[in-house]
Amino acid sequence: MFTGLRLSDAAILGRQHLNEGWIRIRPGKTKKSSGVEVNVPILPDLAEELDRVPVGQLTFLVTEYGKPFSDKGLGNKMRQWCDEAGLFHCSAHGLRKAGASIAAENGATSDQLKAIFGWTTSQQADLYTRAARRKKLAGDATKLLLPDRNENKSVPLGEPIVEKWDLEAKEMEEKQELAKLNGGPGGRTSQGPIPIQNQCFSGIAVVQLCSSIVGKSRSGACVQIAGNVRTDLKYHP
């Protein structure tokens, strides 16, 4: 599976096909037609297994007599190995197909599959890439079959967002209004300031006004009503 080779090519694969960490082989099926050469890197797991093969062995896979397999002989041996492992559904060609499916599902393109498996047209490679895309689309879309469990639930509204400049502008307006009410620039000096207990301001203006009159050591009771703050200040000299 890590070579992507057909059974006939795996049967003749040997050290003569290795070159600087790569497998270089001209597949027998297309040798007389396209003559394409397959070059694939040797993956670490495969390299570890190939290193265990005796150096004098002509091919990596040999019979019990130390001879290279024929195509049919290797196919029969693969059937025996799969059955002994309890993998009755597996076969030699199934390993090649499994490799192509895994590569496509991992994102391999049609051209990349052609380079690995020695295909000269996109027809076979496209079968695997389309199947991989369909599988991914189905995986992403299956959750859409579930009913929306939140459709009958009320969604709480978020807290209103108040920008800093909004607060500063409101604070400035309150200061100006307070100055007018208490005889400041543009205020009603003839009537004098309106008693503090009859005025309603926001928390910012109330704190500033209380601090300026009674100092920080004395305070009144503030009750928030309808978004405004009414201050009842009892002053004891």
N, C-alpha and C positions, 0 to 999 in steps of 0.2 A: 504493500500500500504506500510506503514511503518513497517508492521509486516511480510509481505510476506506469510501470511497464506492463505490456501484455504478457501472457503466459509464455509465449514462444520466445520472447526476448529475455524474460527472467530466467529461462532455462539455460541460456548461454552466457549470462552475465558473470564476469570474473574480474580479477584485478587488472586485466588488460584494458578494461573500460573505465578505470579510475584515473583521474588526472587532477592533482592539486585540490582535493576535496570536492571534486565534481564527478558525476557519472556522465560519460559521453558515449552514446551508442546510436547506431543507425538502425531504426526498427525494421525488422524483416518484412513487415506487411507493406511498407511504402518504399522499400529500398529501390525497387525497379520503377516506381512511378514518380513520386516527387523527390525521392532521395533525401528527405528532410532528416536532419540529425537532432537528436534530443540531448539537451544539456540541463541537468538538474543538480543542485547542490546535495551533498550527502548530509542528511539531518543527524544530529548527535546520537539519537537512539539507534539509527541504522549503522552509523559508524562503529558504535560499540559492539554490535553483533558481527559486523564484517571483520573486525580485528581478531575475533576468536577463530576464524577460519584458518586452517593450516596454510602456510605460505605456498607449499608445493601443489596445492589443489587447483586444477585448471578453472573450474567454475565454483561459485559459492555454494550452489546446491548440487549435491551428488547423491547417487543411489547408495544402497547399503554395500555395494561393491566398489565404491569410490569412483564411479563413472558418471559423466554428465547425464542428466535426464533428457529423454526425448520429450516433445511437446505433450504427447498423450500420456507418457509415463509420469510426468510432473503433475498433470491434471489428476490422474488417479491417486497419486501420493497426497496431493492437497486434499482430496476428498477423504482419504483415510485420516489425515491429521485433524481435519475439522470434526469428523465423527468422533475421534478419540477425545477431543476437547469438549464434546457435547454441543458443538456449533453445527447442527445438522442443516441449518438454513444458509450456511456460508459456502462459498465456492471460490476458486481462484479468480475468476472474472469478477465475482462479487467484491473482492478486495479493491480492484481497480475502480469499480463504480462507486464504492464507498469513499475512496480517496477523492474522486471528482466531486461527489456530493458535499463532503466536508469542506473542501477548498472553496466551492461556490458559496456555501452558507457562511463561510468566513470572509466573504467579500471578493473572491477572485473574479476577475473579468473574463470574458470570452477569450480574449487573446492570451491571457495568462494560462488558462486551461489548455489552450492549443499548444502552448510552449511546453507545458509539463507533460501532457499525455501524447504528444506527437500527432495531433489531428492537423490536417492541412486545410480544412474548411471549418466554418463556424457552426455548421449544422448540429454536430454532436455537442459541442461546447455550449451552444445556446439552450439545449435541452436542460442542462444542469443549472445554468444561471437563471433561466425562467422558473424552474422548480424552486430554486432557493428564494427568489423574489416572492413567489406566491406563498411560500411557507412563512416568510417574514411578515408579509402583508396580513395573512390570516392570524398570525400571532399577535400583531398589533391591534387588529380589528375585533378579535373575539370578545374582548371586554365590552364592546359596544352592544353585544347581545343582552347584557344584563340591564334590567330596568333601572332608571335613575332613582336611587333610594332617597335622594334629597328633594325630589320634585314637589312633595307636599309639606316640606318643612319651611318655616319662615326663616328668612335670612336676616340676622340682626344688622341694622345699619351701623356703619362705622361712625366713630366720633368725628364731629366737624373739625376741619383743619383750619386753624387760625394762624396766619402768618405773623411774623414779628412786626412787620410794618403796620399791620392792622391794629395791633395792640398799642403801638406807639402813637398812631393817628388818633385812636380813641382816647388815649390818655391826654393828648394835647387838647382835644375838644373839651374834655372834662375840666381841665385846668382853666381854659378860657371861660367856660360857663361859670365856674366857681368864682373866678375873679370878678365877673360882672355882677353876680349875686351878692358879693360881699364888698361892693364899693370900689373895686379895682378900676383899671383903665376901661372907661366905657360903662362902668357899673352905676348903680343907683345910690349915690352918696347922700342924696337928700333924705332918703328913707332909712338909710343905715342898712347893715347886713341883715339878711333874713336869718331868724333863729336857726341854729344848727339842727334842732330836733325836727324841723319841718322840711329838711332837705334830704333827697335821695340821690346817692351817687354809687358808682361802682366801687369795688373793693380797693382799687388803686387810689382813687381820689379820697376815699374815707380815711385810709391809713395816713396819707399825707396831711390831710386836714386835722385829724386828731393829734398827730405828732406836733404840728405847728402850734396848737392851742394849749393842750394840757401836758405835752411832753410825753416821752416814751414810758414814764413810770405809771401813767394812768390810762385806762382804756374803758370803752363802753361795750355794750352787747350788740352784735351785728346779726341780723336775721335776713337770709336771702329769700326774697319773695318775687316770683315772676321774672326772674333774671336780673332784678335790681337789688341793691343792698340798701336797706333803710337803717339809719344809725340813730339810736336813742342814747344820747350822751348826757350823763349826769355829772356835773362838774362841782366838786367840793373844794373851795380854796384852802 
